[in-house]
Amino acid sequence: MIPIWDTAPSRKKPVVVSILIAANVAVFVYLFGFEAELGQFFREYGLVPAEYFHRADTQAVHQRVFPIFTSMFIHASWLHIIFNMLFLWVFGDNIEDRLGRVRFILFYLACGVAGAYAQLYLKPDSTLPMVGASGAVAGVMGGYLLLFPKARVLALVPLFYFVYPVELPAFLFLGFWFALQFLSGIATVLSGAGEAGGTAWWAHIGGFCMGLVLVKMLERRREVNEAQGVGGRRYGTSLDEEVDSESWRYAGQGGSSNFRVPGSGERRGW
């Protein structure tokens, strides 16, 4: 399933999310100049589990830690970066809004690190360079599941030769996604096989779980209070059922305003 939109409102522009997307795209475009040397580039700036453990005695600390962070901004293909950045754009703005920009950066990087270490310790003998923002983005999805479980997600579902738009509750969309990652990760461990198709399943799982753990710890109290107040789009409603937040706010202050009746085009005075 491919997410296209969600109903959880954001009060601020997703500045950090936009910067992260721009940085990832810039690195991807930059790599076109190294097409003949991509393998070496991935090994130098990506994270290779086997080398991380087997060269622990010969590498300095920064040489082992540096690739954990640089690997988050490297992608191996167009589809790889498109899907990662799409998921980040759909779910990341709400998490940035609730955590604040500085805390969101820390949250994002922490989830990426957790995903990297999950993959390292579950597949320690892998010789494939691990690259991509999947672990960090998975953490954003885990945080979204905890903060906005009743939000609606508009997704495209491919079925045979057609793609169908489907609106699902966030807990169902994200729960299904995580179940697929977990089952795939278990399958690679039980079979003793390498990463199927180069997918680091445990990076997804580790990042997602870290997002679940951290998001409530980093959530700003003021944002929680505002989110629990009246106003804004209701997370459990459909895409076309919106409440005018300004109208509710004015009404709550004793002012008069017009508001739109959810599910209709009618506006009423208050």
Secondary structure, DSSP 8 states (H G I E B T S, - for coil): -EEEEE----SS--HHHHHHHHHHHHHHHHGGGGGGGHHHHHHHHSB-HHHHHHTTTTS-HHHHHHHHHHGGG--SSHHHHHHHHHHHHHHHHHHHHHH-HHHHHHHHHHHHHHHHHHHHHHSTT--S-B-SSHHHHHHHHHHHHHH-TT-EEEEEEEETTEEEEEEEEHHHHHHHHHHHHHHHHHHHHHHT---GGG--HHHHHHHHHHHHHHHHHH--HHHHHHHHSS-S--TTS-TT----HHHHHHHHTT---EEE-TTSS-EEE-
